[in-house]
Amino acid sequence: MKASEITNIGVIHGKWGEMVARNYLVNHGYKIIECNSRPVPKDARLEIDIIARDCREKTLVFVEVKQHACHSEWERRTRSVTGHKRRLLKRTCNMWRIMNSYRGNYRFDIIEVFGTPKTGIINIDHIDHVNIFVDSERFVMWN
């Protein structure tokens, strides 16, 4: 398999995962505001997969979607959102808020979709209120 074919397969699976996540959010009472938002068009790394409104909490929700071929019971949740990715997401969400003059409540969620377009959905793991907006370096852990 060529590298370009592998990249295309990754894009297909990623878009499928985002579609599944959007449908999941809509079915759970969220209103989709934007998808694949890039507040800084020159920087392709700064992208928010889904921006939605949680109508129950009246909160803006920034959503990172991760699609995995299979579910692994022993791996930790949010394993694919590394520290570097969290810093990029934090910057991107803050840029979106500035560009859109948004001053209301907001939070960050991760949706992990386990499955492929061929096999269908195995599992959806919605992790809400993920804390990426507080700098953990400011706090001292006492033994």
N, C-alpha and C positions, 0 to 999 in steps of 0.2 A: 504494500500500500504506500502511495506517495505521501509526502508531508502535506501537500495541498489537500489531498483527500481526507487526511486525518483532521486538518483544520476545519474543513467544510462539515465533517461529521460533528465536531465539537460545537460549531455554530448552530447546526440543526438541532442538536440536543439542548443547547442553551436556550434557543428560542422556544422550543417545545416546553422546557421547564418553566420559562417565564409565562407562557400562555396558560399552563396548568396553574401556576401561582395566581395569575390574574383572575381566572375563573373561581379559584378557591376563595380569594378575597371578596369578590362580588357575591358569591353564595353565602358568605358570612357577614354581610351587611356593610361592606366597605364600598366607597365610591372611588373609582380610579380617576386620578387627576392627570397623571403623565406617566409615560413609559419610556425607558431608555433616555432619560433626561441628561443633557450635558450642559451644565451652567457655564462652562468655559469651553467653547467649541474647539479651541486650539489644542486642548489637552485631552486626548482620547482616554486616558486613565481615569479621569474624573467623570464617572457615569453613575447615575442612580437607576437601578433596574425598574422600580415601581415607586411612584408617589401616590398615596391614597389617603382618603379621609375615613377615619374610624368614626362613624356617625353616632355610635353609642357613647364614646368618650369625648366626642367633639375634638378630636386630635388629628393632626397631620402625621402620617406615618411614612417614613422612608423605609423601603424594603429592598434588601439584597436577596437575590434568588440564587440558590446553588442547586445544581442538578447532578445527581450521582446515579450511576447505573444500578447499583444495588445497595441495600441497607446493611450496615454492619453493626451488630449489637454492642461490640466492645470498644468502638471508637467514640470519642467524646463528641458531643454536639458542637456545632459551629467550627469544626476542625478545619474547614477550608477558608475561614475568614481569619487570616493571619494578622499579626500586629501591624505589618506594613499596609495591608488592605484596610484595616480599621482606621488608620491615620488618613489614608486617601478618602475613605467614605466620610469620615468626620469633616474633612476639608470640603468635600463636594456638597454635603448637606448644608453646611454653613454658607457656602457660596450660593446655593439655590435660595436659601432664606434671604440673603442679602439682595440678590438679583430680583427677587419677587416681593421684597419689602414685607416679608411674613414675620409677624410678631406674636402669633398664637402658640398654643401648646403643640409639642411635637415629640415624636419618639422614633426609635429605630428598631426594626424587626428583621429577622432572617427567616426565610422560608426555604427549607431543604426539600427538594423533590427527588424521591428515589424511584427510578424506573427509566425506561427509554421509550421513544415513539413506537418501537416494535413490540415491546413487552407490555406497554401500558404503565399505569401508575401502581407502584408497589406501596408507597407510603408518602405522606406529606407531613413534615414536622414544622409547625409554625412556632417560632421562638420569639415571643414579643418582649418589649421593653429591654432590649439588649443595651447595655450601658457602654456606649462608645464616646459619649460626649464629656465624660469626666476624666481628667488626667490622673491616672493611678499613681504617677510619680510624686504627686503632692502629698500623699499620705504615707505615714511611717507605720510599718507593721511591727508591733511589739511582741516579743516572745514570752 
